[in-house]
Amino acid sequence: MTAVTSPGAATREKLMQAAARIVARDGLAAATTAAIAAEAGVAEGTLYRHFESKDDLLIAAYRQMKQEVFLNAGEGLDTSMAPPERLKRTWRAIYLAYRANKDAFAFGQRFAESALAEREGGEAGRAVARMVGDLRKAGIAAGDFKNLPPDLLGSLFMAPIAYLLKAELKGRKWTDAELDAAADSVLAGWTK
């Protein structure tokens, strides 16, 4: 996940990484405090020195994972390029960020389908909402994109990523040409 500087921060990080790995691999029910502590190599009580509860740990891990995926995806993207090309490159960068860390994707999917997602309050989604929202505004202003609600465009943007990655988790490998076609399809949903 992220670089840390203090022993306390390092332990907190290990706990979040352990929780995310367990959820990605075995599901949310498997992420007991004992399992998380064992995976992190710490005593079970250590978890409570860093988080009020297991749920708070899982929420923190989810928020951090989302932030890192979207920060990594946004690095190096030229915000001055034409919105249609920027949309395709942004889409592909997010896809590749998740592809590089399939555990993050699996963890995120399982978390989003759980009761914890409602309790999380949407903070993790704000990173993608900002990125996609800025892109939407630029495209509408340039006359390239439909003026559809942001949540609809966000769904048109993210749904293909989820579909392709779920298939990859089952062993399917997508070619560059197939990824380009998927990005073109996303763009087609946004353009006039």
C-alpha positions as CSV (number, residue, x, y, z in Angstrom):
1,M,0.0,0.0,0.0
2,T,1.9,3.2,1.1
3,A,5.3,4.0,2.4
4,V,5.4,4.5,6.2
5,T,7.8,6.2,8.5
6,S,7.1,5.2,12.1
7,P,6.9,1.8,13.7
8,G,3.2,2.5,14.6
9,A,2.4,3.5,11.0
10,A,4.3,0.4,9.8
11,T,2.2,-1.9,12.0
12,R,-1.0,-0.1,10.9
13,E,0.0,-0.6,7.3
14,K,0.7,-4.3,7.9
15,L,-2.7,-4.8,9.4
16,M,-4.4,-3.1,6.5
17,Q,-2.5,-5.1,4.0
18,A,-3.2,-8.3,5.8
19,A,-6.9,-7.6,6.0
20,A,-7.0,-6.8,2.3
21,R,-5.2,-10.0,1.3
22,I,-7.5,-12.2,3.4
23,V,-10.6,-10.6,2.1
24,A,-9.3,-10.8,-1.5
25,R,-8.3,-14.4,-1.1
26,D,-11.0,-15.9,1.2
27,G,-13.8,-13.4,1.6
28,L,-15.0,-10.9,4.2
29,A,-16.1,-13.6,6.7
30,A,-12.6,-15.0,6.8
31,A,-11.1,-11.7,7.9
32,T,-11.4,-12.3,11.7
33,T,-9.2,-10.4,14.1
34,A,-7.2,-13.5,14.8
35,A,-6.6,-14.2,11.1
36,I,-5.7,-10.6,10.3
37,A,-3.2,-10.5,13.2
38,A,-1.7,-13.8,12.2
39,E,-1.3,-12.7,8.6
40,A,0.3,-9.4,9.7
41,G,2.6,-11.2,12.2
42,V,1.4,-9.3,15.2
43,A,-0.6,-10.1,18.4
44,E,-4.4,-10.0,18.0
45,G,-4.6,-7.2,20.6
46,T,-2.3,-5.0,18.5
47,L,-5.2,-4.5,16.0
48,Y,-7.1,-2.6,18.7
49,R,-4.2,-0.2,19.4
50,H,-4.5,1.0,15.8
51,F,-8.2,0.6,15.0
52,E,-11.3,0.8,17.2
53,S,-12.7,-2.3,15.5
54,K,-12.1,-4.8,12.7
55,D,-14.7,-3.0,10.7
56,D,-12.8,0.3,11.1
57,L,-9.7,-1.5,9.9
58,L,-11.5,-2.9,6.9
59,I,-12.9,0.6,6.0
60,A,-9.4,2.2,6.4
61,A,-7.9,-0.5,4.1
62,Y,-10.6,0.0,1.5
63,R,-10.2,3.8,1.5
64,Q,-6.5,3.5,1.2
65,M,-6.6,1.0,-1.6
66,K,-9.1,3.1,-3.6
67,Q,-7.0,6.2,-3.1
68,E,-3.8,4.5,-4.2
69,V,-5.4,2.9,-7.3
70,F,-6.7,6.2,-8.5
71,L,-3.6,8.2,-7.5
72,N,-1.4,5.6,-9.4
73,A,-3.8,5.7,-12.4
74,G,-3.8,9.5,-12.4
75,E,0.0,9.9,-12.3
76,G,1.4,11.0,-15.6
77,L,-1.9,11.6,-17.3
78,D,-1.8,14.8,-19.3
79,T,-4.8,16.8,-18.3
80,S,-4.4,19.2,-21.3
81,M,-5.1,16.5,-23.9
82,A,-8.5,16.4,-25.7
83,P,-11.2,14.9,-23.4
84,P,-11.9,11.9,-25.6
85,E,-8.3,10.7,-25.6
86,R,-7.9,11.6,-21.9
87,L,-11.0,9.5,-21.1
88,K,-9.5,6.5,-22.9
89,R,-6.1,6.9,-21.3
90,T,-7.7,7.4,-17.8
91,W,-9.8,4.3,-18.3
92,R,-6.9,2.2,-19.3
93,A,-4.7,3.5,-16.5
94,I,-7.3,2.6,-13.9
95,Y,-7.7,-0.8,-15.5
96,L,-4.0,-1.4,-15.5
97,A,-3.6,-0.2,-11.9
98,Y,-6.2,-2.8,-10.8
99,R,-4.7,-5.4,-13.1
100,A,-1.3,-4.9,-11.5
101,N,-2.9,-5.5,-8.1
102,K,-5.7,-8.0,-8.6
103,D,-5.9,-8.4,-4.8
104,A,-6.9,-4.8,-4.5
105,F,-9.6,-5.3,-7.1
106,A,-10.9,-8.5,-5.4
107,F,-10.8,-6.8,-2.0
108,G,-12.7,-3.8,-3.4
109,Q,-15.3,-5.9,-5.0
110,R,-16.0,-7.9,-1.9
111,F,-16.0,-4.9,0.3
112,A,-18.4,-3.0,-2.0
113,E,-20.8,-5.9,-1.9
114,S,-20.8,-6.0,1.9
115,A,-22.8,-4.1,4.5
116,L,-19.5,-2.2,5.3
117,A,-19.8,-0.3,2.0
118,E,-22.8,1.7,3.3
119,R,-21.0,2.4,6.6
120,E,-17.9,3.5,4.7
121,G,-20.0,6.5,3.6
122,G,-18.6,6.9,0.0
123,E,-15.3,8.6,1.0
124,A,-13.3,6.1,-1.1
125,G,-15.4,6.8,-4.1
126,R,-14.7,10.5,-4.0
127,A,-11.3,10.0,-5.7
128,V,-12.8,8.4,-8.8
129,A,-15.7,10.8,-8.7
130,R,-13.3,13.7,-8.8
131,M,-11.2,12.2,-11.6
132,V,-14.2,11.2,-13.7
133,G,-16.1,14.4,-12.8
134,D,-13.3,16.7,-13.9
135,L,-13.0,14.7,-17.2
136,R,-16.8,14.9,-17.7
137,K,-16.8,18.7,-17.2
138,A,-13.9,19.2,-19.6
139,G,-15.6,17.0,-22.2
140,I,-19.0,18.7,-21.9
141,A,-17.3,22.1,-22.1
142,A,-15.5,21.0,-25.3
143,G,-18.7,19.7,-26.8
144,D,-17.4,16.2,-26.9
145,F,-19.4,14.4,-24.1
146,K,-23.1,14.0,-23.4
147,N,-24.4,16.0,-20.5
148,L,-25.5,12.9,-18.5
149,P,-25.6,12.6,-14.8
150,P,-22.1,12.0,-13.3
151,D,-23.2,8.8,-11.6
152,L,-24.4,7.3,-14.9
153,L,-21.2,8.3,-16.7
154,G,-19.2,6.9,-13.8
155,S,-21.0,3.6,-14.1
156,L,-20.4,3.5,-17.9
157,F,-16.8,4.1,-17.1
158,M,-16.3,1.6,-14.3
159,A,-18.5,-1.3,-15.3
160,P,-16.3,-2.6,-18.1
161,I,-13.3,-2.4,-15.8
162,A,-15.0,-4.7,-13.3
163,Y,-16.2,-7.1,-16.0
164,L,-12.8,-7.4,-17.6
165,L,-11.0,-7.9,-14.3
166,K,-13.5,-10.4,-13.0
167,A,-12.8,-12.4,-16.2
168,E,-9.0,-12.1,-15.6
169,L,-9.4,-13.4,-12.0
170,K,-10.9,-16.5,-13.7
171,G,-7.9,-16.8,-16.0
172,R,-8.9,-14.8,-19.1
173,K,-6.2,-12.6,-20.6
174,W,-7.2,-9.6,-22.6
175,T,-5.1,-8.5,-25.6
176,D,-4.1,-4.9,-26.1
177,A,-6.5,-4.7,-29.0
178,E,-9.4,-6.0,-26.8
179,L,-8.5,-3.4,-24.2
180,D,-8.5,-0.6,-26.8
181,A,-11.9,-1.8,-28.1
182,A,-13.2,-1.7,-24.5
183,A,-11.9,1.8,-24.0
184,D,-13.5,2.8,-27.4
185,S,-16.8,1.4,-26.1
186,V,-16.5,3.4,-22.9
187,L,-15.8,6.5,-25.0
188,A,-18.9,5.7,-27.2
189,G,-21.1,5.8,-24.1
190,W,-19.9,9.3,-23.3
191,T,-19.7,11.0,-26.7
192,K,-22.5,12.7,-28.5
